[in-house]
Amino acid sequence: MTVSTVRILLVDDEPPIRKLLRVGLVAEGFAISEAANAKEAATCVKTDRPDLILLDLGLPDLPGHDLLEKWRAEGAEVPVIILSSRTDETGIVKALELGADDYVTKPFGMKELVARIRVALRHRFQRQGEKPVFQTGGLTVDLVKRIVKVEGQDVKLSPKEYDILRVLVQHAGKVITHHHLLSQVWGETADVQYLRVYVRQLRQKIEKSPDQPQYIMTETGVGYRLREADG
């Protein structure tokens, strides 16, 4: 599917924001429909069948979280990117746990938004599943042989370090919440400090400059994001 055929639904109750997004995204070649509230959004999802939804959480008639939860409960797999205020970390985390694919915080640049849209669309349209070998920059992870290399050199990881990296690889390019990583790696509720310790150790082994990571990025107050695969 080419970009020019991609349909994006904007769900936001503020006309100036919808206009700004419409102008910028149309210039990028996307087809745009709009909704000012949850009722209009529900109708547009059925009639327009969007390929991606940009969803503001502060809707006047129904919280964006409730709308997202309803879509996911109905089996809708359309990618959803949350539009949120910079201070609403709790709302962002909740949306991601409910099935949102990503988020951007207001104010945001159009280049950043388009980049996030393209990542979400690749996940939606390619549907290639879990590739046996993942590569981004100098980092290579063989998910079958459980071999990790940096610049061609084998890197020895502890089981927990590898499990964290595996989960990030499976969702490369997407933000993964602390809660999701903890539940996937430890299998039960654990203190987020455990996760921070292991991520720090993991960065020491795979990053050239652990304090300025190029692979595992911190999403402050939310979780982590692994750089998307090459190509």
C-alpha positions as a Markdown table, in Angstrom:
| # | Residue | x | y | z |
|---|---|---|---|---|
| 1 | Met | 0.0 | 0.0 | 0.0 |
| 2 | Thr | 1.4 | 3.3 | -1.0 |
| 3 | Val | 1.4 | 6.4 | 1.3 |
| 4 | Ser | -1.1 | 8.2 | -1.0 |
| 5 | Thr | -3.7 | 5.5 | -0.2 |
| 6 | Val | -3.2 | 5.6 | 3.5 |
| 7 | Arg | -6.3 | 6.9 | 5.4 |
| 8 | Ile | -5.7 | 8.6 | 8.8 |
| 9 | Leu | -8.5 | 9.5 | 11.2 |
| 10 | Leu | -7.8 | 12.5 | 13.4 |
| 11 | Val | -9.8 | 12.4 | 16.6 |
| 12 | Asp | -9.4 | 15.7 | 18.5 |
| 13 | Asp | -11.9 | 18.2 | 19.9 |
| 14 | Glu | -9.7 | 21.2 | 19.1 |
| 15 | Pro | -10.3 | 22.6 | 15.6 |
| 16 | Pro | -6.9 | 24.4 | 15.4 |
| 17 | Ile | -5.1 | 21.2 | 16.1 |
| 18 | Arg | -7.1 | 19.2 | 13.6 |
| 19 | Lys | -6.4 | 21.9 | 11.0 |
| 20 | Leu | -2.7 | 21.9 | 11.7 |
| 21 | Leu | -2.5 | 18.1 | 11.5 |
| 22 | Arg | -4.7 | 18.0 | 8.4 |
| 23 | Val | -2.6 | 20.5 | 6.5 |
| 24 | Gly | 0.7 | 18.8 | 7.4 |
| 25 | Leu | -0.4 | 15.2 | 6.8 |
| 26 | Val | -2.1 | 16.0 | 3.5 |
| 27 | Ala | 1.1 | 17.6 | 2.4 |
| 28 | Glu | 2.8 | 14.2 | 3.2 |
| 29 | Gly | 0.3 | 12.4 | 0.9 |
| 30 | Phe | -2.1 | 11.0 | 3.5 |
| 31 | Ala | -5.9 | 11.0 | 3.1 |
| 32 | Ile | -7.5 | 12.5 | 6.2 |
| 33 | Ser | -10.8 | 12.3 | 7.9 |
| 34 | Glu | -11.7 | 14.0 | 11.2 |
| 35 | Ala | -13.8 | 13.5 | 14.3 |
| 36 | Ala | -14.3 | 16.0 | 17.1 |
| 37 | Asn | -15.6 | 13.5 | 19.7 |
| 38 | Ala | -16.0 | 9.8 | 20.4 |
| 39 | Lys | -19.4 | 9.5 | 18.7 |
| 40 | Glu | -18.1 | 10.9 | 15.5 |
| 41 | Ala | -14.9 | 8.8 | 15.8 |
| 42 | Ala | -16.9 | 5.6 | 16.2 |
| 43 | Thr | -18.9 | 6.4 | 13.0 |
| 44 | Cys | -15.8 | 7.2 | 11.0 |
| 45 | Val | -14.1 | 4.0 | 12.0 |
| 46 | Lys | -17.0 | 2.1 | 10.6 |
| 47 | Thr | -17.6 | 4.2 | 7.4 |
| 48 | Asp | -14.1 | 5.3 | 6.5 |
| 49 | Arg | -12.1 | 2.2 | 7.7 |
| 50 | Pro | -8.9 | 4.2 | 8.5 |
| 51 | Asp | -5.5 | 2.6 | 8.3 |
| 52 | Leu | -4.3 | 4.6 | 11.4 |
| 53 | Ile | -5.9 | 6.7 | 14.1 |
| 54 | Leu | -4.5 | 9.8 | 15.8 |
| 55 | Leu | -6.4 | 9.9 | 19.1 |
| 56 | Asp | -6.6 | 12.7 | 21.7 |
| 57 | Leu | -7.4 | 11.4 | 25.2 |
| 58 | Gly | -9.4 | 14.4 | 26.3 |
| 59 | Leu | -12.6 | 14.0 | 24.3 |
| 60 | Pro | -15.7 | 15.9 | 25.5 |
| 61 | Asp | -18.2 | 13.0 | 25.4 |
| 62 | Leu | -16.1 | 9.9 | 26.3 |
| 63 | Pro | -12.5 | 9.5 | 27.6 |
| 64 | Gly | -10.1 | 8.5 | 24.9 |
| 65 | His | -9.0 | 5.6 | 27.0 |
| 66 | Asp | -12.6 | 4.2 | 27.0 |
| 67 | Leu | -12.9 | 4.6 | 23.2 |
| 68 | Leu | -9.5 | 2.8 | 22.7 |
| 69 | Glu | -10.5 | 0.0 | 25.1 |
| 70 | Lys | -13.8 | -0.5 | 23.2 |
| 71 | Trp | -12.0 | -0.7 | 19.8 |
| 72 | Arg | -9.5 | -3.3 | 21.1 |
| 73 | Ala | -12.3 | -5.3 | 22.8 |
| 74 | Glu | -14.1 | -5.4 | 19.5 |
| 75 | Gly | -10.9 | -6.8 | 17.8 |
| 76 | Ala | -9.9 | -3.7 | 15.9 |
| 77 | Glu | -6.2 | -3.9 | 15.0 |
| 78 | Val | -5.9 | -0.5 | 13.4 |
| 79 | Pro | -2.8 | 1.3 | 14.8 |
| 80 | Val | -3.6 | 4.1 | 17.3 |
| 81 | Ile | -1.2 | 6.9 | 18.1 |
| 82 | Ile | -2.0 | 8.9 | 21.2 |
| 83 | Leu | -1.9 | 12.7 | 21.1 |
| 84 | Ser | -1.2 | 13.7 | 24.7 |
| 85 | Ser | 0.0 | 16.6 | 26.9 |
| 86 | Arg | 3.7 | 16.4 | 27.9 |
| 87 | Thr | 2.7 | 16.1 | 31.6 |
| 88 | Asp | 0.2 | 13.2 | 31.3 |
| 89 | Glu | 2.6 | 10.3 | 31.8 |
| 90 | Thr | -0.1 | 8.3 | 33.7 |
| 91 | Gly | -2.5 | 8.7 | 30.8 |
| 92 | Ile | 0.1 | 7.7 | 28.2 |
| 93 | Val | 1.0 | 4.5 | 30.2 |
| 94 | Lys | -2.6 | 3.5 | 30.5 |
| 95 | Ala | -3.3 | 4.0 | 26.8 |
| 96 | Leu | -0.3 | 1.9 | 25.9 |
| 97 | Glu | -1.4 | -0.8 | 28.2 |
| 98 | Leu | -4.9 | -0.7 | 26.6 |
| 99 | Gly | -3.3 | -1.3 | 23.1 |
| 100 | Ala | -2.2 | 2.0 | 21.7 |
| 101 | Asp | 0.8 | 1.6 | 19.4 |
| 102 | Asp | 2.6 | 4.8 | 20.2 |
| 103 | Tyr | 2.3 | 8.4 | 21.4 |
| 104 | Val | 3.4 | 11.9 | 20.7 |
| 105 | Thr | 3.3 | 14.7 | 23.3 |
| 106 | Lys | 2.0 | 18.2 | 22.5 |
| 107 | Pro | 3.5 | 20.3 | 21.1 |
| 108 | Phe | 5.2 | 18.1 | 18.6 |
| 109 | Gly | 6.9 | 18.5 | 15.3 |
| 110 | Met | 5.4 | 17.2 | 12.1 |
| 111 | Lys | 8.5 | 15.3 | 11.2 |
| 112 | Glu | 8.4 | 13.4 | 14.5 |
| 113 | Leu | 4.7 | 12.6 | 14.0 |
| 114 | Val | 5.2 | 11.4 | 10.4 |
| 115 | Ala | 8.1 | 9.2 | 11.5 |
| 116 | Arg | 6.0 | 7.6 | 14.2 |
| 117 | Ile | 3.1 | 7.1 | 11.7 |
| 118 | Arg | 5.5 | 5.4 | 9.2 |
| 119 | Val | 6.7 | 3.0 | 11.9 |
| 120 | Ala | 3.2 | 2.1 | 13.0 |
| 121 | Leu | 2.1 | 1.6 | 9.4 |
| 122 | Arg | 5.1 | -0.7 | 8.7 |
| 123 | His | 4.0 | -2.9 | 11.6 |
| 124 | Arg | 0.4 | -2.9 | 10.3 |
| 125 | Phe | 0.9 | -3.5 | 6.6 |
| 126 | Gln | 4.0 | -5.7 | 6.4 |
| 127 | Arg | 2.9 | -8.2 | 9.0 |
| 128 | Gln | 6.1 | -10.2 | 8.6 |
| 129 | Gly | 6.0 | -11.6 | 12.1 |
| 130 | Glu | 9.0 | -12.2 | 14.2 |
| 131 | Lys | 12.1 | -12.4 | 12.0 |
| 132 | Pro | 14.8 | -14.8 | 13.1 |
| 133 | Val | 17.6 | -12.2 | 12.8 |
| 134 | Phe | 17.1 | -8.6 | 13.9 |
| 135 | Gln | 19.6 | -5.9 | 13.0 |
| 136 | Thr | 19.8 | -2.2 | 13.7 |
| 137 | Gly | 23.1 | -0.4 | 13.2 |
| 138 | Gly | 25.8 | -2.5 | 14.6 |
| 139 | Leu | 23.5 | -4.5 | 16.8 |
| 140 | Thr | 22.4 | -8.0 | 15.7 |
| 141 | Val | 20.1 | -10.3 | 17.6 |
| 142 | Asp | 19.5 | -13.9 | 16.4 |
| 143 | Leu | 16.2 | -14.9 | 18.1 |
| 144 | Val | 16.6 | -18.5 | 17.1 |
| 145 | Lys | 20.1 | -19.1 | 18.2 |
| 146 | Arg | 19.9 | -16.5 | 21.0 |
| 147 | Ile | 23.1 | -14.9 | 19.8 |
| 148 | Val | 23.7 | -11.1 | 20.3 |
| 149 | Lys | 26.5 | -9.3 | 18.4 |
| 150 | Val | 27.7 | -5.7 | 18.4 |
| 151 | Glu | 29.9 | -4.7 | 15.5 |
| 152 | Gly | 30.3 | -8.4 | 14.7 |
| 153 | Gln | 31.5 | -9.3 | 18.2 |
| 154 | Asp | 29.6 | -11.8 | 20.4 |
| 155 | Val | 28.1 | -10.2 | 23.5 |
| 156 | Lys | 27.4 | -12.4 | 26.5 |
| 157 | Leu | 24.1 | -11.5 | 28.2 |
| 158 | Ser | 22.5 | -12.9 | 31.4 |
| 159 | Pro | 19.2 | -14.6 | 30.9 |
| 160 | Lys | 17.2 | -11.6 | 32.2 |
| 161 | Glu | 19.2 | -9.2 | 30.0 |
| 162 | Tyr | 18.5 | -11.3 | 27.0 |
| 163 | Asp | 14.8 | -11.6 | 27.8 |
| 164 | Ile | 14.5 | -7.8 | 28.1 |
| 165 | Leu | 16.3 | -7.4 | 24.7 |
| 166 | Arg | 14.1 | -10.0 | 23.1 |
| 167 | Val | 10.9 | -8.3 | 24.1 |
| 168 | Leu | 12.2 | -5.0 | 22.8 |
| 169 | Val | 13.3 | -6.6 | 19.5 |
| 170 | Gln | 9.8 | -8.1 | 19.1 |
| 171 | His | 8.4 | -4.6 | 19.3 |
| 172 | Ala | 11.3 | -2.6 | 17.8 |
| 173 | Gly | 10.4 | 1.0 | 17.0 |
| 174 | Lys | 7.5 | 1.0 | 19.5 |
| 175 | Val | 7.5 | 2.2 | 23.1 |
| 176 | Ile | 7.2 | -0.6 | 25.6 |
| 177 | Thr | 5.9 | 0.3 | 29.1 |
| 178 | His | 7.7 | -0.7 | 32.3 |
| 179 | His | 4.8 | -2.8 | 33.3 |
| 180 | His | 4.8 | -4.8 | 30.1 |
| 181 | Leu | 8.5 | -5.5 | 30.2 |
| 182 | Leu | 8.3 | -6.5 | 33.9 |
| 183 | Ser | 5.3 | -8.9 | 33.2 |
| 184 | Gln | 7.0 | -10.4 | 30.2 |
| 185 | Val | 10.4 | -10.9 | 31.8 |
| 186 | Trp | 9.6 | -11.6 | 35.4 |
| 187 | Gly | 6.2 | -13.1 | 34.9 |
| 188 | Glu | 4.7 | -11.2 | 37.8 |
| 189 | Thr | 4.6 | -7.7 | 39.3 |
| 190 | Ala | 8.1 | -6.6 | 40.2 |
| 191 | Asp | 9.7 | -3.3 | 41.2 |
| 192 | Val | 10.6 | -1.1 | 38.3 |
| 193 | Gln | 14.0 | -0.6 | 39.9 |
| 194 | Tyr | 14.9 | -4.2 | 38.9 |
| 195 | Leu | 14.2 | -3.3 | 35.3 |
| 196 | Arg | 16.3 | -0.1 | 35.4 |
| 197 | Val | 19.2 | -2.0 | 36.8 |
| 198 | Tyr | 19.1 | -4.7 | 34.1 |
| 199 | Val | 18.6 | -2.1 | 31.3 |
| 200 | Arg | 21.6 | -0.2 | 32.6 |
| 201 | Gln | 23.6 | -3.4 | 32.6 |
| 202 | Leu | 22.4 | -4.3 | 29.1 |
| 203 | Arg | 23.4 | -0.8 | 27.8 |
| 204 | Gln | 26.8 | -1.3 | 29.3 |
| 205 | Lys | 27.2 | -4.3 | 27.0 |
| 206 | Ile | 25.6 | -3.2 | 23.7 |
| 207 | Glu | 25.9 | 0.6 | 23.7 |
| 208 | Lys | 29.1 | 2.4 | 22.6 |
| 209 | Ser | 28.2 | 5.2 | 25.1 |
| 210 | Pro | 25.7 | 3.9 | 27.7 |
| 211 | Asp | 24.9 | 7.4 | 28.9 |
| 212 | Gln | 24.0 | 8.4 | 25.4 |
| 213 | Pro | 22.3 | 5.3 | 24.0 |
| 214 | Gln | 21.7 | 4.8 | 20.3 |
| 215 | Tyr | 19.8 | 1.5 | 20.6 |
| 216 | Ile | 17.7 | 1.4 | 23.8 |
| 217 | Met | 16.0 | 4.8 | 24.3 |
| 218 | Thr | 14.3 | 5.9 | 27.5 |
| 219 | Glu | 10.8 | 7.1 | 27.3 |
| 220 | Thr | 10.7 | 9.1 | 30.5 |
| 221 | Gly | 8.1 | 7.9 | 33.0 |
| 222 | Val | 6.7 | 5.4 | 30.5 |
| 223 | Gly | 9.2 | 2.8 | 29.4 |
| 224 | Tyr | 11.8 | 2.1 | 26.7 |
| 225 | Arg | 12.0 | 2.0 | 22.9 |
| 226 | Leu | 14.4 | -0.1 | 20.8 |
| 227 | Arg | 15.6 | 1.6 | 17.6 |
| 228 | Glu | 13.8 | 0.2 | 14.6 |
| 229 | Ala | 15.3 | -2.5 | 12.4 |
| 230 | Asp | 17.4 | -1.4 | 9.4 |
| 231 | Gly | 15.6 | -1.3 | 6.1 |
